[in-house]
Amino acid sequence: MKKLKTPFGARYGSTLRKRYAEIMKEYKKPKECPNCGKLGKIKRIKIGIWQCPKCGVKFTGAAYTISSAIGKVIKYQAIIQQPQQQKVGE
């Protein structure tokens, strides 16, 4: 396993340095655009706002990743509830 170097040296405790290293590892790895499928070109504009330079689409996500665990759950619930709402409106 490649050890990521943190900018903290011996300060702030090992647990926080390991957590920081894990977050930065996830942040730096290539990401896939949900719109065009291009791998590795997604850029973070601001915290939680991401953009694909190829297709120009902007979307929201987590601070350091393009999707969070809770975001996936909410999206899944919205997909499940959508057909039920159409039946009620008929």
Order of alpha helices (4+ residues) and beta strands (2+ residues): alpha-beta-beta-beta-alpha
